[in-house]
Amino acid sequence: MSDSVYMPVKCIWGENTVAENSSVFNSLGSKCLILTGKSGAIKSGALDDAKAALEKENIGYEIFDEIGENPLISVCHKAGIAARKANADFLLGIGGGSVLDAAKAIAIYASNPELSPIDIYKREYSLAPLPVALIGTTAGTGSEVTAVAVLTNDETGIKKSISGPDCYAAVSFCDPKYTSSLPYKSTVSTALDAFAHAIEGYFTPKGKGIIKLFAEKCIPELYRCLKALSETDTVPPELREPLYYSSIYAGLVINTCGTAFPHPLGYVLTENYGIPHGTACAAFFAPFIDRCREFAPEKYAQFIDMTEDIDTVKSVIASLTDLEGVKISSEEAKKYALRWQSVIPRNFTASPGGLTQEEAAGILATC
């Protein structure tokens, strides 16, 4: 079976990358719509740095600050209209994974006014999306380097992703300092998300070659950081840089490999119980790694070599995974699992040993 790796995003790494590389924005256009949530871009200092960089290059900008967690397709559609009204040549997303994912969808809506919100899932349109620049403020999703955007359908409340070459950013500015204002709980959840990305991608059939190297680079570092976080209720400043860069490596892993079954099962916890995405995915670490031990013993042994004994690893992840108030009965689990009745996700088939709808319901019922 042939393999390929493709990631065309220009990534600029290091401290003060936005200020020192402001000229990069000139290649994208002369007018920008900045996309943010309500507070993260401001608290991190990233918004001020971006505005200063754009002003230095005489690039006009307007700000759309209505992107929330688990971005709604209706809000993305609204932002697309705002981009057209602003005559924006490009978009600049500043924030965590929700904002970065939303920016990719907004770029499509902005160029194609005929699209309704739900049309984004049809993946059919006539004009290329606007160019997108990204500045990440969390160490989790790796959206800076992936061709994926996870969106939420307003009508159903169900999360569903879009993906493809049109979802890559043109440039991502990767500066760990913008994660310093992230609170402890958010830091933990996003770190768990990155850990899930690295491990799930590593155990898929595509987790080999250069991608395996990326995983082997970040899994030990992420686990070391998570263990340190499990022993305190604050974030040691020295963890910010390894967490952020490891989340980018983990993003490179899932960009080629995708994720395994903890991600779609985690959507159930986020949609129905309000559990943050990273925490929701990590909730299924134990059953996932148990299946890896059974169906991918060689890689499982390598995983243990990268971390430590599995009981300790499970204990560390469980201590960081707060599912207070979540109790799923067998009947409720079967109902939730109906979403996978007609189409088994690639996340299931890519998991070691595969996963059926019935097995997914059984795992959900363990919550």
Buried (B, 14 or more C-beta within 10 A) or exposed (E): EEEEEEEEBBBBEBEEBBBBBBEBBEEBBBBBBBBBBEEBBBBBBBBEBBBEBBEEBEBBBBBBBBBEBBBBBBBBBBBBBBBBEBEBBBBBBBBBBBBBBBBBBBBBBBBBEEBEBEBBEEEEBEEEBBBBBBBBBBBBBBBBBBBBBBBBBEEEEEBBBBBEEBBBBBBBBBBBBBBBBBEEBBBBBBBBBBBBBBBBBBBBEBBBEEBBEBBBBBBBBBBBBBBBBBEEEEBEEEBBBBBBBBBBBBBBBBBBBBBBBBBBBBBBBBBEBEBBBBBBBBBBBBBBBBBBBEBBEEBBEBBBEBBEEBEEBBBBBBBBBBBEEBEBEEEBBBEBBEBBEEEBBEBBEBBBEEBEBEBBBBBBBEB
